[in-house]
């Protein structure tokens, strides 16, 4: 009886530890690693893919969904990181992310206007240049 009670407590403890470790894992759908530079380039690539797909493409909805998830993951990971939030690449990236997220929220079924596409591409280039400079 005593062994059975201890065994059940050990099993419960192991299950709690396993659930806690799985719940705390940082792997996301978008694959952010915690390396700001690499994560920024990964998100840029995801966003460019979503933006460049034609409106009638069968992959458009999944690309937009992945872009939204990337925006949310990137913002939640780096928004409060003081080492990153003061970088010019981060502020420019946030501007681009906010513009794209705003369009997706307000007009989910409409294509991106050419003016917004051009502005996003310009901001993406500025982010890449700032990352090369280390800013």
Beta strands, then each sheet from edge to edge (+ up, - down):
end
